[in-house]
Every structure is written in structure tokens, then in C-alpha cells.
């Protein structure tokens, strides 16, 4: 019987207070409240398309800026992913996805490697300055993936291949990551032990 791949992580600073629970072997159910509506939308999409059950309650200083809440929630999400993965025994390890959203197209490749590395490219010029929904700065997309990647110890290659609407571009990125992560975290019956010649990930 496989142990449940679940984690609950809490983090509190002077800028935010976060409690996050996840189940890597879920159905994509989610209950997310970060105080940043577009971020809630992105994390809901991540949960749905990665088949990860996800509960997030974040309280941060959004009256100053959404930056702290987004980054700190991403840190906790990464920490929870790493904890839930355990020793990574039996996982597929690698995953890739190509996801469209109307005119936008994003590609993501994930390696649950134990080595944090993010390669991120292709967002159109000016995307980082756009306020999506009036409360989510485009630059926070990359910043969120930097935090998730580092704290989950993933290697992630994420690129935007096309797109015009900032909402569509960001959502395609999160969905591509979700689908690639879904494939990489999958328990593969053909994998015996830890999928690394080193014997550890």
C-alpha cells in the first residue's frame, strides 16, 4: 500500500500568514483564498489540471502590494510539494506539456530532479508591467515559478510560444506547468525504486 503523498505547511512572517495543504494523488479539488483574485484563479487551474487537491489560506499585506502574498504562497506551495513527494520512489520523474488558451500557447517541461532550476522565456515585451485584473502584475508569474521551483527542488523549462492577451498568457503558463507536473509526479508501475542512477533525487 502506497503511503499518501500529502503535506500541510504553515509559514508566518510580518508580511503574510499562510496555511497550505495538498494531496498529490487527488482529483484536482481546491479551496483557495489568497486575497489576490487572479492568483486564486491560477492556483485553482494548477490544482485542477495537475490533479492535486489544494487548500490555501493566505493573509498578507495586499494593501501595500500583492508581491509578498504571491511570493510567500509560492514558497509554501513549493515546500509542500517537496514534502509530499517524499523520497520520490516510483515516480515517472519527467513530464512535458504544450497548452493553448485561445491565441496563447505555452510549453513546460518538468524534471523532479532535486536540483532547483528555472528556465523561463517568451513572455512578450511589456507583459511584466501589465496589471491583470487590476491586481496581479505580470512580473509575478515568473516570480511565482521561481519560488515554486526553488522550494520544490524542480527543474522547470517554461516558455511562451505565442500570445497577445496577458490573462491568456499567464493562464496558459500555469496550465502547462500543471500538466507537466501531473505527468512527472505520476506513480509509474514500470519504475522500480527511485528513477535515478544516483539512487536519490
C-alpha positions as CSV (number, residue, x, y, z in Angstrom):
1,X,0.0,0.0,0.0
2,X,1.5,3.3,-1.1
3,X,1.8,6.0,1.6
4,X,-0.4,9.0,1.0
5,X,1.5,11.8,-0.7
6,X,0.2,14.7,1.3
7,X,1.6,17.7,3.2
8,X,0.5,20.7,5.3
9,X,2.8,23.6,5.6
10,X,2.4,26.8,7.6
11,X,4.5,30.0,7.3
12,X,4.1,33.3,9.1
13,X,6.2,36.4,8.7
14,X,5.5,40.1,9.3
15,X,4.2,40.3,5.7
16,X,2.0,37.2,5.4
17,X,0.5,34.2,7.2
18,X,-0.1,31.1,5.1
19,X,-1.5,27.7,5.6
20,X,-1.5,25.3,2.7
21,X,-2.4,21.6,2.4
22,X,-2.1,19.4,-0.7
23,X,-2.6,15.8,-1.8
24,X,-0.6,14.9,-4.9
25,X,-2.9,11.9,-5.6
26,X,-6.1,13.9,-5.5
27,X,-8.8,14.8,-8.1
28,X,-8.0,18.5,-8.5
29,X,-10.3,19.8,-5.9
30,X,-9.4,23.1,-4.4
31,X,-10.3,25.8,-1.9
32,X,-8.1,28.8,-2.4
33,X,-8.2,32.2,-0.8
34,X,-5.0,34.3,-1.1
35,X,-6.6,37.8,-1.2
36,X,-5.4,38.2,-4.8
37,X,-8.3,37.1,-7.1
38,X,-6.3,36.3,-10.2
39,X,-3.8,34.3,-8.2
40,X,-6.7,32.3,-6.8
41,X,-7.7,31.7,-10.4
42,X,-4.2,30.5,-11.4
43,X,-3.8,28.2,-8.3
44,X,-7.2,26.7,-8.9
45,X,-6.2,26.0,-12.5
46,X,-2.9,24.4,-11.2
47,X,-4.9,22.2,-8.9
48,X,-7.5,21.1,-11.5
49,X,-5.0,20.3,-14.3
50,X,-2.3,18.7,-12.1
51,X,-4.9,16.5,-10.2
52,X,-3.6,17.9,-7.0
53,X,-6.1,18.6,-4.2
54,X,-5.1,22.0,-2.8
55,X,-6.3,24.2,0.1
56,X,-4.7,27.6,0.6
57,X,-5.5,30.3,3.1
58,X,-3.2,33.3,2.8
59,X,-3.4,36.6,4.7
60,X,-0.9,39.2,3.6
61,X,-0.3,42.9,3.3
62,X,-2.1,43.2,0.0
63,X,-2.9,46.8,0.9
64,X,0.7,47.5,0.2
65,X,1.2,45.2,-2.8
66,X,0.3,41.7,-3.9
67,X,4.0,40.8,-4.2
68,X,4.6,39.4,-0.7
69,X,1.4,37.3,-0.7
70,X,2.1,35.8,-4.1
71,X,5.8,35.0,-3.4
72,X,5.2,33.6,0.1
73,X,2.3,31.4,-1.1
74,X,4.5,30.1,-3.9
75,X,7.3,29.4,-1.4
76,X,4.9,27.3,0.8
77,X,3.5,25.5,-2.2
78,X,7.0,24.5,-3.3
79,X,7.8,23.3,0.3
80,X,4.6,21.3,0.4
81,X,5.3,19.7,-3.0
82,X,8.8,18.7,-1.9
83,X,7.5,17.2,1.4
84,X,4.6,15.3,-0.2
85,X,6.9,13.8,-2.9
86,X,9.0,12.1,-0.1
87,X,11.8,10.0,-1.5
88,X,10.3,10.1,-5.0
89,X,10.2,6.3,-5.2
90,X,8.2,5.1,-8.2
91,X,7.6,8.4,-9.9
92,X,7.7,9.0,-13.6
93,X,10.1,11.9,-12.8
94,X,9.7,13.7,-16.2
95,X,6.7,15.5,-17.7
96,X,6.1,17.8,-20.6
97,X,3.0,19.7,-21.8
98,X,2.0,22.1,-24.6
99,X,-1.1,24.0,-23.7
100,X,-3.1,26.5,-25.7
101,X,-5.5,29.1,-24.4
102,X,-7.1,30.8,-27.4
103,X,-4.3,32.7,-29.1
104,X,-1.8,31.9,-26.3
105,X,0.5,28.9,-26.3
106,X,2.8,27.7,-23.5
107,X,5.2,24.8,-23.2
108,X,6.5,23.3,-20.0
109,X,8.9,20.5,-19.2
110,X,9.4,19.4,-15.5
111,X,12.0,17.2,-14.0
112,X,11.6,16.2,-10.4
113,X,15.3,16.3,-10.1
114,X,16.1,17.6,-6.6
115,X,18.0,20.4,-8.4
116,X,16.2,23.7,-8.4
117,X,16.5,25.4,-11.8
118,X,14.1,27.5,-13.8
119,X,14.5,28.5,-17.5
120,X,11.7,30.9,-18.4
121,X,11.3,32.8,-21.6
122,X,9.0,34.1,-24.3
123,X,6.6,36.5,-22.5
124,X,6.0,39.5,-24.8
125,X,7.7,42.8,-24.1
126,X,5.7,44.8,-21.6
127,X,4.0,41.7,-20.1
128,X,5.8,42.2,-16.8
129,X,4.2,45.6,-16.3
130,X,0.6,44.7,-17.1
131,X,-1.9,44.6,-14.3
132,X,-4.0,41.5,-14.9
133,X,-7.4,42.1,-13.4
134,X,-6.1,45.3,-11.9
135,X,-4.4,43.5,-9.1
136,X,-1.8,41.0,-10.4
137,X,1.4,42.3,-12.1
138,X,2.7,40.2,-15.0
139,X,6.1,40.1,-13.5
140,X,4.7,37.9,-10.7
141,X,4.2,35.0,-13.0
142,X,7.9,34.4,-13.3
143,X,8.5,35.3,-9.6
144,X,5.9,32.7,-8.5
145,X,7.6,30.0,-10.6
146,X,11.0,30.9,-9.3
147,X,9.7,30.4,-5.7
148,X,7.9,27.1,-6.5
149,X,10.8,25.7,-8.5
150,X,13.4,26.5,-5.8
151,X,11.5,25.3,-2.8
152,X,10.1,22.1,-4.5
153,X,13.6,21.4,-5.9
154,X,12.3,21.0,-9.5
155,X,14.0,21.7,-12.8
156,X,11.4,23.6,-14.9
157,X,11.7,24.8,-18.5
158,X,8.7,27.1,-19.3
159,X,8.3,29.2,-22.4
160,X,5.6,31.2,-24.1
161,X,5.4,30.3,-27.7
162,X,2.7,32.9,-28.6
163,X,0.0,35.1,-27.1
164,X,-1.4,38.6,-27.0
165,X,-3.8,38.8,-24.0
166,X,-1.9,38.9,-20.7
167,X,-4.6,36.8,-18.9
168,X,-4.4,34.1,-21.5
169,X,-0.6,34.1,-21.5
170,X,-0.4,33.7,-17.7
171,X,-3.1,31.1,-17.6
172,X,-1.5,29.0,-20.4
173,X,1.8,29.1,-18.4
174,X,0.1,27.9,-15.2
175,X,-1.8,25.2,-17.0
176,X,1.3,24.0,-18.9
177,X,3.2,23.7,-15.7
178,X,0.2,21.9,-14.1
179,X,0.0,19.3,-16.9
180,X,3.8,18.7,-17.0
181,X,3.9,18.4,-13.2
182,X,1.0,16.0,-13.3
183,X,2.9,13.7,-15.6
184,X,6.2,13.9,-13.6
185,X,4.6,13.2,-10.2
186,X,2.7,10.2,-11.6
187,X,3.4,6.9,-9.9
188,X,4.7,4.7,-12.8
189,X,4.2,1.0,-12.3
190,X,7.2,0.3,-14.5
191,X,9.5,2.3,-12.3
192,X,11.3,0.2,-9.7
193,X,12.6,2.4,-6.8
194,X,14.0,5.9,-7.4
195,X,14.4,6.9,-11.1
196,X,18.0,8.0,-10.9
197,X,21.3,6.3,-11.4
198,X,22.5,8.0,-8.3
199,X,19.8,6.3,-6.2
200,X,18.5,9.6,-4.9
201,X,16.6,12.6,-6.1
